[in-house]
Amino acid sequence: MTTRSGSLDGPGVKVPCDSEGGVVSLRVSRVDGQIRITTPTIWNRTTWTVEQACELRDVLDAALRGRA
């Protein structure tokens, strides 16, 4: 799938997921030395396919390692 695009700096990287309302995305960014995850829904109502979870893992790993 690999639909992520952009840099973790600035607006961040969008990662797709599914919610009760349909397909949405969250955004992972680095702000002031912190990793920020912005999501339009609450976590326990967000579902992830294995592929989407792998993509989120890759984005978070990049954020932790300081890569774009």
MARBA-3410 file (N, C-alpha, C, O; in Angstrom, 1 decimal):
68
0.8,-1.2,0.0,0.0,0.0,0.0,0.9,1.3,0.0,0.7,2.1,-0.9 ~ 1.7,1.5,0.9,2.6,2.6,1.0,2.1,3.9,0.4,2.6,4.3,-0.7 ~ 1.2,4.5,1.0,0.6,5.7,0.5,1.1,6.9,1.3,0.8,8.1,1.0 ~ 2.0,6.7,2.2,2.5,7.8,3.0,3.4,8.7,2.1,4.1,8.2,1.2 ~ 3.3,10.0,2.4,4.1,10.9,1.6,4.4,12.1,2.5,3.7,12.4,3.5
5.5,12.7,2.2,5.9,13.9,3.0,7.0,13.6,4.0,7.5,12.5,4.1 ~ 7.2,14.7,4.7,8.3,14.6,5.8,7.7,14.7,7.1,6.6,15.2,7.3 ~ 8.4,14.1,8.1,7.9,14.2,9.5,7.9,15.6,10.0,7.2,15.9,11.0 ~ 8.8,16.4,9.4,8.8,17.8,9.9,7.7,18.6,9.2,7.2,18.1,8.2 ~ 7.3,19.7,9.7,6.2,20.5,9.1,4.9,19.8,9.4,4.6,19.4,10.5
4.1,19.7,8.4,2.7,19.1,8.6,2.8,17.6,8.9,1.8,17.1,9.5 ~ 3.8,16.9,8.6,3.9,15.5,9.0,3.6,14.6,7.8,3.4,15.0,6.7 ~ 3.4,13.3,8.2,3.1,12.2,7.2,1.7,11.7,7.5,1.4,11.3,8.7 ~ 0.9,11.5,6.5,-0.4,11.0,6.7,-0.3,9.4,6.5,0.3,8.9,5.7 ~ -1.1,8.7,7.4,-1.1,7.3,7.4,-2.6,6.9,7.4,-3.3,7.3,8.3
-3.0,6.1,6.4,-4.4,5.7,6.3,-4.8,4.7,7.4,-4.0,3.9,7.8 ~ -6.1,4.8,7.9,-6.7,3.8,8.7,-8.2,3.9,8.5,-8.7,4.7,7.7 ~ -8.9,3.0,9.2,-10.4,2.9,9.0,-11.0,3.3,10.3,-10.5,3.0,11.4 ~ -12.2,4.0,10.3,-13.0,4.3,11.5,-14.4,3.9,11.2,-14.7,3.4,10.1 ~ -15.2,4.1,12.2,-16.7,3.8,12.0,-17.3,4.6,10.9,-18.2,4.2,10.3
-16.7,5.8,10.6,-17.2,6.6,9.5,-16.6,6.3,8.1,-17.0,6.9,7.1 ~ -15.6,5.4,8.1,-15.0,5.0,6.8,-13.5,5.2,6.9,-12.9,5.2,7.9 ~ -12.9,5.3,5.7,-11.5,5.5,5.6,-11.1,6.9,6.0,-11.7,7.9,5.5 ~ -10.1,7.0,6.9,-9.6,8.3,7.4,-8.1,8.2,7.4,-7.6,7.2,6.9 ~ -7.4,9.2,7.9,-6.0,9.1,8.1,-5.6,9.8,9.3,-6.3,10.8,9.7
-4.5,9.4,9.9,-3.9,10.2,10.9,-2.6,10.8,10.4,-2.1,10.5,9.4 ~ -2.1,11.7,11.2,-0.9,12.4,10.8,0.2,12.3,11.9,-0.1,12.5,13.0 ~ 1.4,11.8,11.5,2.5,11.7,12.4,3.5,12.8,12.1,3.9,12.9,10.9 ~ 3.9,13.6,13.1,4.9,14.7,12.8,5.8,14.8,14.0,5.5,14.4,15.1 ~ 6.9,15.5,13.8,7.9,15.9,14.8,7.7,17.3,15.1,7.8,18.2,14.2
7.4,17.7,16.4,7.2,19.1,16.7,7.9,19.3,18.0,7.7,18.7,19.1 ~ 8.9,20.2,18.0,9.6,20.6,19.2,10.2,19.4,20.0,10.1,19.3,21.2 ~ 10.8,18.5,19.2,11.4,17.3,19.8,10.5,16.2,20.3,10.9,15.2,20.9 ~ 9.2,16.3,20.0,8.2,15.3,20.3,7.6,14.7,19.1,7.6,15.4,18.0 ~ 7.1,13.5,19.2,6.4,12.9,18.1,4.9,13.1,18.3,4.4,12.8,19.4
4.2,13.8,17.4,2.8,14.1,17.6,2.0,13.2,16.6,2.3,13.1,15.4 ~ 1.0,12.6,17.1,0.0,11.9,16.3,-1.3,12.5,16.4,-1.9,12.6,17.5 ~ -1.8,13.0,15.3,-3.1,13.7,15.2,-4.0,12.7,14.5,-3.8,12.3,13.4 ~ -5.2,12.5,15.1,-6.1,11.5,14.6,-7.5,12.1,14.7,-7.8,12.8,15.6 ~ -8.4,11.9,13.7,-9.7,12.4,13.7,-10.7,11.6,14.5,-11.9,12.0,14.7
-10.3,10.6,15.1,-11.2,9.7,15.9,-10.4,9.2,17.1,-9.2,9.4,17.2 ~ -11.1,8.5,18.0,-10.5,8.0,19.2,-9.9,6.6,18.9,-10.4,5.9,18.0 ~ -8.8,6.3,19.5,-8.0,5.1,19.2,-8.8,3.8,19.2,-8.7,3.0,18.4 ~ -9.7,3.6,20.2,-10.4,2.4,20.3,-11.5,2.2,19.3,-12.1,1.1,19.2 ~ -11.7,3.2,18.5,-12.7,3.1,17.4,-12.0,3.2,16.1,-12.7,3.3,15.0
-10.7,3.1,16.1,-9.9,3.1,14.8,-9.4,1.7,14.6,-8.9,1.0,15.5 ~ -9.6,1.2,13.4,-9.2,-0.2,13.1,-8.1,-0.1,12.1,-8.0,0.8,11.3 ~ -7.2,-1.1,12.1,-6.0,-1.1,11.3,-5.9,-2.5,10.6,-6.1,-3.5,11.2 ~ -5.7,-2.5,9.3,-5.4,-3.7,8.6,-3.9,-4.0,9.0,-3.2,-3.1,9.5 ~ -3.4,-5.2,8.8,-2.0,-5.5,9.0,-1.1,-4.6,8.2,-0.1,-4.1,8.7
-1.5,-4.4,7.0,-0.7,-3.5,6.1,-0.7,-2.1,6.6,0.4,-1.4,6.6 ~ -1.8,-1.6,7.1,-1.8,-0.2,7.6,-1.0,-0.1,8.9,-0.3,0.9,9.1 ~ -1.1,-1.1,9.7,-0.3,-1.1,11.0,1.2,-1.2,10.7,1.9,-0.5,11.4 ~ 1.6,-1.9,9.7,3.0,-1.9,9.3,3.4,-0.6,8.8,4.5,-0.1,9.1 ~ 2.6,0.1,8.1,2.9,1.4,7.6,3.0,2.4,8.7,4.0,3.2,8.8
2.1,2.3,9.7,2.2,3.2,10.9,3.5,2.9,11.7,4.2,3.8,12.1 ~ 3.8,1.6,11.8,5.1,1.2,12.5,6.3,1.8,11.8,7.2,2.4,12.4 ~ 6.3,1.8,10.4,7.4,2.4,9.7,7.5,3.9,9.9,8.6,4.4,10.0 ~ 6.4,4.6,9.9,6.4,6.0,10.1,6.9,6.3,11.5,7.7,7.3,11.7 ~ 6.4,5.6,12.5,6.8,5.9,13.9,8.3,5.6,14.1,9.0,6.3,14.8
8.8,4.5,13.4,10.2,4.1,13.5,11.0,5.3,12.9,12.1,5.6,13.5 ~ 10.6,5.8,11.8,11.3,6.9,11.2,11.3,8.1,12.1,12.4,8.8,12.2 ~ 10.2,8.4,12.7,10.2,9.5,13.6,11.1,9.3,14.8,11.8,10.3,15.2 ~ 11.1,8.1,15.4,12.0,7.8,16.5,13.5,7.9,16.1,14.3,8.3,16.9 ~ 13.8,7.6,14.9,15.2,7.6,14.4,15.6,8.9,13.9,16.8,9.1,13.5
14.6,9.8,13.8,14.9,11.2,13.3,15.1,11.3,11.8,15.7,12.2,11.3 ~ 14.5,10.3,11.1,14.5,10.3,9.6,13.2,11.0,9.1,12.2,11.0,9.8 ~ 13.3,11.4,7.8,12.1,12.0,7.2,11.3,10.9,6.6,10.2,11.2,6.0
END
